[in-house]
């Protein structure tokens, strides 16, 4: 009996670093390239998904004709989805891990123009930068955005709840 317990403890000691390394480095909070938004990326059954959890301007400014109203997904090609707030919108999905730190086959939705692009993402350096390449057709015909990991413990004021529900109306970029 003692031998079994000792064996289990030894196995647990050796497996702990392996299990810790298995956590997905893409998960977490990421500043967008322009630092006007924060996207939370989490694992789902379908791979990493991400949604906007903070915006610098989640409502239209005073000088805008829609002053004080939430910024909506007005450029979406599906007219039924144009009334969704951008804050909380799922913009990343469909990624499969190609190798450690490298995901491919996904999509990114850009609420500024209403377009969905094929995408790949790669963690660089010490895991503090995410290179996200959106493209049409081939990755050679695309653009890479560099997102930085959000370092603070708490999100800035005005952020939304940090979970990604599977059934919310504003959960998918297109339907």
C-alpha positions as CSV (number, residue, x, y, z in Angstrom):
1,X,0.0,0.0,0.0
2,X,2.8,2.4,0.9
3,X,4.5,1.6,-2.3
4,X,1.4,2.5,-4.4
5,X,1.1,5.8,-2.6
6,X,4.8,6.6,-3.2
7,X,4.5,5.6,-6.8
8,X,1.4,7.8,-7.3
9,X,3.1,10.8,-5.6
10,X,6.2,10.3,-7.8
11,X,4.1,10.2,-11.0
12,X,2.1,13.3,-9.9
13,X,5.4,15.1,-9.3
14,X,6.6,14.4,-12.8
15,X,3.3,15.1,-14.5
16,X,2.7,18.4,-12.8
17,X,5.1,20.4,-15.1
18,X,3.7,18.6,-18.2
19,X,0.1,19.4,-17.3
20,X,1.0,23.0,-16.6
21,X,2.8,23.4,-19.9
22,X,-0.3,22.0,-21.6
23,X,-2.3,25.1,-20.8
24,X,-2.9,27.1,-23.9
25,X,-0.7,30.1,-24.1
26,X,-3.1,31.9,-26.4
27,X,-5.7,32.1,-23.7
28,X,-6.0,35.4,-21.9
29,X,-6.6,39.1,-22.5
30,X,-5.1,40.9,-25.5
31,X,-4.8,44.5,-26.4
32,X,-5.7,45.1,-30.0
33,X,-3.0,46.7,-32.1
34,X,-4.5,50.2,-31.8
35,X,-5.1,49.7,-28.1
36,X,-8.7,50.7,-28.5
37,X,-10.0,47.3,-27.4
38,X,-9.3,44.2,-25.4
39,X,-10.1,40.8,-26.6
40,X,-10.4,37.8,-24.4
41,X,-9.4,34.5,-25.9
42,X,-10.5,31.2,-24.3
43,X,-10.6,27.6,-25.3
44,X,-13.9,26.1,-26.3
45,X,-14.8,22.6,-27.6
46,X,-14.2,24.0,-31.1
47,X,-10.8,25.6,-30.3
48,X,-9.8,29.1,-29.3
49,X,-12.6,31.7,-29.5
50,X,-12.3,35.4,-28.7
51,X,-14.6,38.3,-28.0
52,X,-14.3,41.9,-27.3
53,X,-14.5,42.6,-23.6
54,X,-13.5,46.2,-23.4
55,X,-13.6,49.2,-25.8
56,X,-12.0,52.6,-25.5
57,X,-15.3,54.1,-26.8
58,X,-18.2,51.6,-26.3
59,X,-20.7,54.3,-26.8
60,X,-20.7,57.1,-29.4
61,X,-19.1,60.4,-28.3
62,X,-21.1,63.6,-27.7
63,X,-20.3,65.1,-31.2
64,X,-21.8,62.0,-32.9
65,X,-25.4,61.9,-34.0
66,X,-25.9,58.8,-31.9
67,X,-24.3,60.3,-28.8
68,X,-24.4,58.1,-25.7
69,X,-25.7,55.0,-27.6
70,X,-23.7,51.8,-27.8
71,X,-21.5,51.3,-30.8
72,X,-23.3,48.6,-32.9
73,X,-22.2,46.1,-35.5
74,X,-23.7,48.3,-38.2
75,X,-21.4,47.1,-41.0
76,X,-22.4,43.5,-40.7
77,X,-23.6,42.1,-44.1
78,X,-26.5,40.4,-42.3
79,X,-29.0,43.2,-41.6
80,X,-30.5,41.2,-38.7
81,X,-27.1,41.3,-36.8
82,X,-26.5,45.1,-37.2
83,X,-28.2,45.9,-33.9
84,X,-25.7,44.0,-31.8
85,X,-23.3,45.9,-29.6
86,X,-19.7,45.6,-30.6
87,X,-18.8,45.2,-26.9
88,X,-19.2,41.5,-26.2
89,X,-19.0,40.5,-29.9
90,X,-17.3,37.2,-30.7
91,X,-14.6,38.0,-33.4
92,X,-12.3,35.0,-33.4
93,X,-13.3,31.3,-33.9
94,X,-12.5,28.1,-35.8
95,X,-8.8,27.8,-35.0
96,X,-7.0,24.5,-34.8
97,X,-3.6,24.2,-33.3
98,X,-1.0,23.5,-36.0
99,X,1.9,23.3,-33.5
100,X,2.8,24.8,-30.2
101,X,2.1,28.5,-30.3
102,X,0.7,28.4,-33.8
103,X,-3.0,28.2,-34.8
104,X,-4.5,28.0,-38.3
105,X,-7.8,27.6,-40.1
106,X,-9.7,30.2,-38.1
107,X,-11.7,33.3,-38.9
108,X,-11.6,36.9,-37.6
109,X,-14.5,39.2,-37.9
110,X,-13.8,43.0,-38.3
111,X,-16.7,45.0,-37.0
112,X,-15.3,48.2,-38.5
113,X,-16.0,46.9,-42.1
114,X,-18.3,43.9,-41.5
115,X,-15.9,41.5,-43.2
116,X,-14.8,38.0,-42.0
117,X,-11.3,37.0,-43.0
118,X,-9.5,33.6,-42.8
119,X,-6.9,33.9,-40.1
120,X,-4.0,32.3,-38.4
121,X,-2.3,33.3,-35.1
122,X,1.0,32.8,-33.5
123,X,2.4,33.5,-30.1
124,X,5.9,35.1,-30.3
125,X,8.8,35.6,-28.0
126,X,8.0,35.1,-24.4
127,X,4.3,34.6,-25.0
128,X,3.5,38.3,-24.6
129,X,2.7,39.1,-28.3
130,X,0.1,37.5,-30.6
131,X,0.6,37.9,-34.3
132,X,-2.8,37.6,-35.9
133,X,-2.9,37.4,-39.7
134,X,-6.2,38.0,-41.5
135,X,-6.3,37.2,-45.2
136,X,-8.4,36.5,-48.3
137,X,-7.5,33.4,-50.2
138,X,-3.8,32.9,-49.2
139,X,-1.9,34.2,-46.2
140,X,0.4,36.0,-48.6
141,X,-2.6,38.3,-49.4
142,X,-3.2,39.5,-45.9
143,X,-2.2,41.8,-43.0
144,X,-0.7,40.9,-39.7
145,X,-1.9,42.7,-36.5
146,X,0.3,42.5,-33.4
147,X,-1.6,42.2,-30.2
148,X,0.0,42.5,-26.8
149,X,-1.0,40.5,-23.7
150,X,-3.0,42.6,-21.3
151,X,-0.9,42.6,-18.0
152,X,-3.2,44.2,-15.4
153,X,-5.1,42.1,-12.9
154,X,-8.4,43.9,-13.5
155,X,-9.9,45.1,-16.8
156,X,-10.4,48.9,-17.2
157,X,-13.7,50.5,-16.3
158,X,-16.5,49.7,-18.7
159,X,-15.5,46.2,-19.5
160,X,-18.0,43.4,-19.6
161,X,-18.2,40.1,-17.8
162,X,-15.3,37.8,-18.7
163,X,-16.9,34.7,-20.0
164,X,-17.9,33.6,-23.4
165,X,-21.4,32.1,-23.4
166,X,-22.2,29.7,-26.1
167,X,-25.7,30.8,-26.8
168,X,-25.8,34.6,-26.6
169,X,-27.3,36.5,-29.5
170,X,-24.1,38.5,-30.1
171,X,-21.9,35.5,-29.8
172,X,-21.2,34.9,-33.5
173,X,-20.0,37.3,-36.1
174,X,-22.2,35.9,-38.8
175,X,-24.9,33.2,-38.7
